[in-house]
Amino acid sequence: MTALKRALLWVMGLFYILAGLNHFRDPGFYLPMMPPSLPWHALLVYVSGVVEMLLGAAVLLPRLRQAAAWGLILLLLAIFPANIHIAVHNVPLGGATEGLGVWNWVRLPLQAVLIAWAWWYTRPDHDRR
């Protein structure tokens, strides 16, 4: 694995671990993201936080890396409806009085970048030494 790929792996893993921890530190931030059609909003916020932390840690372990990366891809696909909900309804987050407007739509393609980043770690890594 190249030094860049290894560094970005650690950035990604720590990103998901910290994001998952934030679901417990500030669950109220995530509750407005939940589409009304889903039940048990608070439970889903906590479950998604646990999944983020577990996958973020697992992707750092060589034996679990590929499976964890696929898990991150599935997680990103699972939360995409919440991101669409935020954009369609201009949902205010973090105690704001109104949503971010067009920026909610601009951030949607970021999901594809995060999926591509995780997908990079689903591929077998052949050391070139």
C-alpha positions as MATLAB code, in Angstrom:
seq = 'MTALKRALLWVMGLFYILAGLNHFRDPGFYLPMMPPSLPWHALLVYVSGVVEMLLGAAVLLPRLRQAAAWGLILLLLAIFPANIHIAVHNVPLGGATEGLGVWNWVRLPLQAVLIAWAWWYTRPDHDRR';
ca = [
       0.000    0.000    0.000;
       1.391    3.395   -0.906;
       2.051    5.942    1.811;
      -0.729    8.162    0.420;
      -3.267    5.347    0.375;
      -2.311    4.352    3.932;
      -2.590    7.954    5.163;
      -5.977    8.387    3.522;
      -7.095    5.087    5.051;
      -6.344    6.444    8.516;
      -8.088    9.722    7.720;
     -11.153    7.807    6.537;
     -11.195    5.433    9.502;
     -10.821    8.241   12.035;
     -13.443   10.314   10.202;
     -16.045    7.564   10.618;
     -15.064    6.827   14.220;
     -15.388   10.506   15.170;
     -18.596   10.938   13.174;
     -20.058    7.917   14.948;
     -19.054    9.277   18.345;
     -20.761   12.550   17.460;
     -24.082   10.677   17.141;
     -23.847   10.152   20.909;
     -22.365   13.533   21.783;
     -25.027   15.484   19.887;
     -27.905   13.238   18.729;
     -30.111   16.302   18.306;
     -28.001   17.354   15.346;
     -28.967   14.187   13.467;
     -32.658   13.922   14.392;
     -33.890   16.540   11.884;
     -32.144   14.592    9.103;
     -34.441   11.624    9.607;
     -37.147   11.334    6.963;
     -40.602   11.252    8.585;
     -41.315    7.930    6.866;
     -38.729    6.169    9.057;
     -39.660    4.955   12.529;
     -37.597    5.184   15.721;
     -35.561    8.250   14.800;
     -33.481    8.374   17.991;
     -32.712    4.652   17.839;
     -31.640    4.937   14.202;
     -29.333    7.846   15.060;
     -27.635    5.755   17.748;
     -27.480    2.591   15.613;
     -25.963    4.482   12.695;
     -23.413    5.989   15.084;
     -22.403    2.552   16.345;
     -22.152    1.241   12.769;
     -19.992    4.199   11.731;
     -17.633    3.649   14.657;
     -17.361   -0.105   14.088;
     -16.781    0.205   10.349;
     -14.342    3.086   10.838;
     -12.292    0.948   13.215;
     -12.651   -2.239   11.137;
     -11.402   -0.580    7.954;
      -8.102    0.038    9.752;
      -7.598   -3.686   10.340;
      -6.080   -5.491    7.341;
      -8.124   -8.671    7.824;
     -11.412   -6.730    7.972;
     -10.566   -3.895    5.578;
     -12.343   -5.096    2.435;
     -15.519   -6.160    4.237;
     -15.556   -2.932    6.266;
     -15.103   -0.841    3.111;
     -18.105   -2.600    1.538;
     -19.979   -1.942    4.783;
     -19.159    1.758    4.543;
     -20.467    1.802    0.981;
     -23.716    0.185    2.133;
     -23.969    2.650    5.020;
     -23.492    5.604    2.672;
     -26.206    4.245    0.401;
     -28.505    3.689    3.396;
     -28.174    7.269    4.626;
     -28.558    8.832    1.187;
     -32.360    9.160    1.564;
     -31.764   11.318    4.641;
     -29.493   13.583    2.574;
     -32.183   13.841   -0.089;
     -34.729   14.659    2.642;
     -32.462   17.467    3.866;
     -32.152   18.898    0.345;
     -35.810   18.599   -0.671;
     -37.138   20.107    2.561;
     -34.234   22.504    3.273;
     -33.946   21.000    6.741;
     -32.170   23.219    9.270;
     -29.409   21.411   11.151;
     -27.439   22.090   14.291;
     -30.003   24.475   15.747;
     -30.084   26.716   12.677;
     -33.340   28.509   11.932;
     -33.258   27.553    8.255;
     -31.511   25.081    5.979;
     -28.563   25.692    3.706;
     -30.672   25.993    0.551;
     -28.771   25.191   -2.617;
     -25.802   23.921   -0.584;
     -27.948   20.959    0.496;
     -28.064   19.953   -3.169;
     -24.395   20.680   -3.797;
     -23.387   18.321   -0.999;
     -25.298   15.341   -2.456;
     -22.516   14.438   -4.948;
     -20.135   14.263   -1.980;
     -21.728   10.891   -1.249;
     -20.284    9.593   -4.533;
     -16.829   10.810   -3.494;
     -17.144    9.065   -0.122;
     -18.342    5.874   -1.822;
     -15.411    5.981   -4.274;
     -13.016    6.535   -1.372;
     -14.347    3.481    0.474;
     -14.418    1.439   -2.754;
     -10.676    2.082   -3.153;
     -10.166   -0.121   -0.093;
     -12.344   -2.977   -1.387;
      -9.683   -3.801   -3.966;
      -6.902   -6.218   -3.077;
      -3.757   -4.294   -2.311;
      -0.687   -5.698   -3.998;
       2.529   -4.443   -2.503;
       4.916   -3.461   -5.293;
       8.075   -4.360   -3.374;
];
